[in-house]
Amino acid sequence: MPGPTLEMERVEPQSLKKLTSKSLKRALDLFSPLHSQLAPPDPQSKKIRMSHKISVEYGGIVPTASQKPPRPADSGAPNRGPSGPSNALALPDSRNIKTEAAQNALVVGPSAPKAPNNIGISGKGTLVVSAPGSYERNPSTSAIMERISSRWPRPEWHAPWKIYRVISGHLGWVRSIAFDPSNKWFCTGSADRTIKIWDVGTGTLQLTLTGHIEQIRGLAVSSRHTYMFSAGDDKQVKCWDLEQNKVIRSYHGHLSGVYCLALHPTLDILLTGGRDSVCRVWDIRSKMQAHALSGHDNTVCSVFTRPTDPQVVTGSHDSTIKFWDLRYGKTMSTITHHKKSVRAIAQHPKEHAFASASADNIKKFSLPRGEFLHNMLSQQKTIINAMAINEEGVMATGGDNGSLWFWDWKSGHNFQQSQTIVQPGSLDSEAGIYALSYDVTGTRLVSCEADKTIKMWKQDENATPETHPINFKPPKDIRRF
């Protein structure tokens, strides 16, 4: 027969509060003889605790020379009171206030004579408080001292920019733009494979040109001839005669899509850069390739030219900028300051300098040597596809997320951050700016966007420095790269 089974005692579930109070009661039973009284204070532990507090609070107090114990040689001097250091802070004697005030007087200005180094000598009981390891200036002194002006240039005031016209007409992303040197019209190239010519004053469509079989990535209008040049993803570079409105030349040689295009200001030379990592130099009339500027490791996505060396400057997806010698077709120098693709570069219309935009930063360089000047003082934190600078020193940058930021060229201060609004019927993700250009006067800005529209911007005529003040703080640390 099986033995008798023992029934287990049932454990009553208890709350956390009840268990806590039980634990507290057990602790009191263990360490306190009486429940109503706490343990008697220990004088030794109290003494240790107080001495630690005093050393923390007054550890930086150093007794002055008058409070140090007298040397054996000074034993004959008359006794002037207790000479040992005191733990209490005492006010100086009234007879020494005038002397100390004269010694502690602050002299502002470079021509002031040096004060004798005996500021600490004062009446008995006076202590000099000095925080160990701190090199900060006295707050009362810093309030009176002359403020050292920052070397960073203060930004000029610019009126904010606003949209005044939205032009619809393209059936695809608008990827490129170029202004006519006469400032009467501008042309745009789109992913719908057409080039459209618009009137600057009214925004009306004047002409549509067809001929490309892929999206058009680059446009340029010649100031020396009646020619317009276009380049696209179909590997084709075309020359259009604007008197006949048709293609008169094609330039063959690119092995992949052509992403950027520029015209030399003084020579009959065309430069194109593409996905084959090569910037090609073409003779406009003979259609011959003069040079193939090879050296980049990835797509050449931005290019500009100048009349003097370096005559060609290219930016690439390999995060470098290269200066090219047009005579020999070789690299003069390479700038490696950027960490991401350099999708946009723009030359200042007056100064010998240019700016380059990448996803990490916007940087300014001098010409012709390519020395790094400084970074722009804010980060747009998006892929920057387009950049434009006018003569007044207003730089505009357009990003993949539809942000259009305006900068003061001289100081790098970002004075306006705008966000484009997609046209009705478009997705919010289509808020992207692909191309920017000022007109010849620099008073109007045109942006080409992913919502198939062209937006025209101008400065707010009613804005004043009082209504839109500059909120500028000079940078604390200046990066050298």
MORAZI-V771088 format. One record per backbone hydrogen bond with DSSP energy under -1.0 kcal/mol. NH is the residue of the N-H (numbers start at 1). CO is the residue of the C=O. E is the energy in kcal/mol with one decimal. If there is no record, write none. Layout:
[[NH	CO	E] [NH	CO	E]]
//
This chain:
[[19	15	-2.0] [20	16	-2.2] [21	17	-2.2] [22	18	-2.0] [23	19	-2.1] [24	20	-2.2] [25	21	-2.1] [26	22	-2.3] [27	23	-2.0] [28	24	-2.1] [29	25	-2.5] [30	26	-1.8] [31	27	-2.4] [32	28	-2.4] [46	42	-2.0] [47	43	-2.1] [48	44	-2.0] [49	45	-2.4] [50	46	-2.4] [51	47	-2.3] [52	48	-1.9] [53	49	-2.0] [54	50	-2.5] [55	51	-2.0] [56	52	-2.0] [57	53	-2.5] [58	54	-2.8] [61	58	-1.1] [62	128	-1.8] [67	64	-1.1] [74	71	-1.2] [75	72	-1.4] [77	74	-1.4] [90	125	-1.4] [96	93	-1.1] [100	96	-2.4] [101	97	-2.6] [102	98	-2.2] [103	99	-1.8] [104	100	-2.6] [112	109	-1.1] [118	116	-2.0] [121	118	-1.1] [126	123	-1.4] [128	62	-1.3] [130	60	-1.4] [134	131	-1.5] [142	138	-2.7] [143	139	-1.4] [145	141	-2.4] [162	458	-2.9] [164	456	-2.6] [165	456	-1.3] [167	454	-3.6] [174	449	-2.0] [175	189	-2.0] [176	189	-1.7] [178	187	-2.0] [180	185	-2.4] [183	180	-2.2] [186	198	-2.0] [187	178	-2.7] [188	196	-2.4] [189	176	-1.8] [190	194	-1.6] [191	173	-2.8] [193	190	-1.2] [195	209	-2.5] [196	188	-2.3] [197	207	-2.8] [198	186	-3.1] [199	204	-2.6] [200	184	-2.3] [203	199	-1.8] [206	197	-3.3] [207	197	-1.4] [209	195	-3.5] [216	190	-1.7] [217	231	-1.6] [218	231	-2.1] [220	229	-1.9] [222	227	-2.3] [228	240	-2.1] [229	220	-3.2] [230	238	-2.2] [231	218	-2.1] [232	236	-1.5] [233	215	-2.3] [235	232	-1.0] [238	230	-2.6] [239	249	-2.7] [240	228	-3.8] [241	246	-2.7] [242	226	-2.4] [245	241	-2.1] [246	241	-1.2] [248	239	-2.9] [249	239	-1.4] [251	237	-2.8] [258	232	-2.5] [259	273	-2.0] [260	273	-2.0] [262	271	-2.4] [264	269	-2.3] [269	267	-2.0] [270	282	-2.4] [271	262	-2.9] [272	280	-2.2] [273	260	-1.8] [274	278	-1.2] [275	257	-2.8] [277	274	-1.2] [279	293	-1.9] [280	272	-3.0] [281	291	-2.8] [282	270	-3.2] [283	288	-2.9] [284	268	-1.7] [287	283	-1.6] [290	281	-2.5] [291	281	-1.1] [293	279	-3.2] [294	292	-1.5] [300	274	-2.4] [301	315	-1.4] [302	315	-1.5] [304	313	-2.1] [306	311	-1.7] [313	304	-2.3] [314	322	-2.2] [315	302	-2.8] [316	320	-1.6] [317	299	-2.6] [319	316	-1.2] [321	335	-2.1] [322	314	-2.2] [323	333	-2.7] [324	312	-2.5] [325	330	-3.3] [329	325	-2.1] [332	323	-3.6] [333	323	-1.1] [335	321	-3.5] [342	316	-2.6] [343	341	-1.1] [344	357	-1.2] [346	355	-2.4] [348	353	-2.4] [353	351	-1.6] [354	365	-2.4] [355	346	-2.6] [356	363	-2.4] [357	344	-3.1] [358	361	-1.9] [363	356	-2.4] [364	374	-2.1] [365	354	-3.0] [366	371	-2.5] [367	352	-2.5] [370	366	-1.2] [373	364	-3.0] [376	362	-2.7] [377	412	-2.4] [385	398	-1.8] [386	398	-1.4] [388	396	-2.1] [390	394	-1.6] [393	390	-1.5] [395	407	-2.3] [396	388	-2.9] [397	405	-2.2] [398	386	-2.0] [399	403	-2.3] [400	383	-2.1] [402	399	-1.4] [404	418	-2.8] [405	397	-2.2] [406	416	-2.6] [407	395	-2.8] [408	413	-2.9] [409	393	-2.9] [412	408	-2.3] [415	406	-1.2] [416	406	-1.4] [418	404	-2.7] [420	402	-2.8] [426	423	-1.9] [430	427	-1.5] [431	428	-1.4] [432	430	-1.7] [433	399	-2.3] [434	448	-2.8] [435	448	-1.3] [437	446	-1.6] [439	444	-2.0] [445	457	-2.3] [446	437	-2.5] [447	455	-2.9] [448	435	-2.7] [449	453	-1.9] [450	432	-2.4] [454	167	-2.5] [455	447	-2.4] [456	165	-2.9] [457	445	-3.4] [458	162	-2.4] [460	160	-3.2] [468	464	-2.5]]
//
